[in-house]
Amino acid sequence: MLTTTIFPGRYLQGAHALTVLGEECERLGARPLLIEDPFVRSELHTQLEAGFANAGTVMFEEFGGECSQAEIDRLTASARSGACDVIVGVGGGKALDTAKAVAHELKLPVVIVPTLASTDAPCSALSVIYSEAGVFESYLVLPRNPDVVVVDTALIAAAPVRFLVAGMGDALATWFEADSCRIRRAANMTGRPGSMTAYSLARLCYDTLLEYGPLAKAAVETQSVTPALEHVVEANTLLSGLGFESGGLAACHAIHNGLTSLEATHAYWHGEKVAIGVLAALFLTDKSRDLIDEVYGFCEAVGLPTTLADIGLPDPTDEDLELVASTACAPGETIHNEPAEVKPETVLWALKTADQEGRRRAGVTG
């Protein structure tokens, strides 16, 4: 059987990693285009300029705010007019996805610099394309992962703690979904099963979160970089990215996708809704009492949602949850990578049970 595992070309992480960004870009080209999101432009532009002081021609463009085809086309034209030979994205997820798409259009290397540890997207070979109004349009599956990913943990520590915790929610799904795909021999994001390496890294992601998650949260609450924070940032960004792409996705993210069908959840972040998907998947896939207690305990310790009320659904109707369940079970959804048969009815029951368990543990009645 043929397996496939994919990785970014180079991953750097540590406090003040931005100081080596110019050096990393020089290995790939002489005329970089830096795409900065608005926060980066206002807060980090001077620092970025200083990092390229000894470089040749460097172009800077401010990201327009939406990873749309129009924005990709605008920045592609700018890079082409400047004869740029390497694309650098600095900022949040949409700016990074745009940088990946521009590099793909021009067949140039790309360097990704996330300023948050809230998702596992920075290492992936994927860009999510939206309309100019912010409505999802399509996935752009890229032929390769980023050439370099640079993660400055001093920036991560300075961001609001909710970003890090949401990243832990996204990463929490990694092992559960990869393990389901391993048992089923289901396809990962390349269309083939993953390798022993991918599944092992997914497990390391889970173990790292449980051991260091609360300590990492404490570090960010004081804007400090500690070894525990370094471990969790690596889990959120690299291990989770490798785990979902090369291990595969299953019920947790499909349930997240179903939850997004309810407008009340839109104010909550991706990883927060994924955490509810993880809890529901525990009951859907018949996990042990000990494992259920372990996962709920972790979520409570770091502040991830454990009830539907925590993601804006204090009193959902059965019709609401039936819509979530049916959306999660749509043809082609990753929930069908689970080794057991899954139906909307069983997903509905799992959601209601997970919510009730969270309420019981929180002492919520009624």
HELIX and SHEET records of a PDB file:
HELIX    1   1 ALA A   17  VAL A   20  5                                   4    
HELIX    2   2 LEU A   21  GLU A   26  1                                   6    
HELIX    3   3 PRO A   38  GLU A   43  1                                   6    
HELIX    4   4 HIS A   45  GLY A   51  1                                   7    
HELIX    5   5 GLN A   69  SER A   81  1                                  13    
HELIX    6   6 GLY A   93  LEU A  106  1                                  14    
HELIX    7   7 ALA A  121  CYS A  123  5                                   3    
HELIX    8   8 THR A  153  ALA A  158  1                                   6    
HELIX    9   9 VAL A  161  ARG A  184  1                                  24    
HELIX   10  10 MET A  196  GLU A  221  1                                  26    
HELIX   11  11 PRO A  227  GLU A  234  1                                   8    
HELIX   12  12 ALA A  235  LEU A  239  3                                   5    
HELIX   13  13 SER A  240  LEU A  242  1                                   3    
HELIX   14  14 GLY A  243  GLY A  247  3                                   5    
HELIX   15  15 ALA A  251  LEU A  259  1                                   9    
HELIX   16  16 GLU A  263  THR A  265  5                                   3    
HELIX   17  17 HIS A  270  LEU A  284  1                                  15    
HELIX   18  18 ARG A  289  VAL A  302  1                                  14    
HELIX   19  19 LEU A  308  ILE A  311  5                                   4    
HELIX   20  20 ASP A  318  ALA A  328  1                                  11    
HELIX   21  21 THR A  334  ASN A  337  5                                   4    
HELIX   22  22 PRO A  344  ALA A  362  1                                  19    
SHEET    1   A 6 TYR A  11  GLY A  14  0                                        
SHEET    2   A 6 VAL A 148  ASP A 152  1                                        
SHEET    3   A 6 VAL A 110  PRO A 114  1                                        
SHEET    4   A 6 VAL A  86  GLY A  91  1                                        
SHEET    5   A 6 PRO A  32  GLU A  36  1                                        
SHEET    6   A 6 MET A  59  GLU A  62  1                                        
SHEET    1   B 2 LEU A 126  TYR A 130  0                                        
SHEET    2   B 2 PHE A 136  VAL A 141 -1                                        
END                                                                             
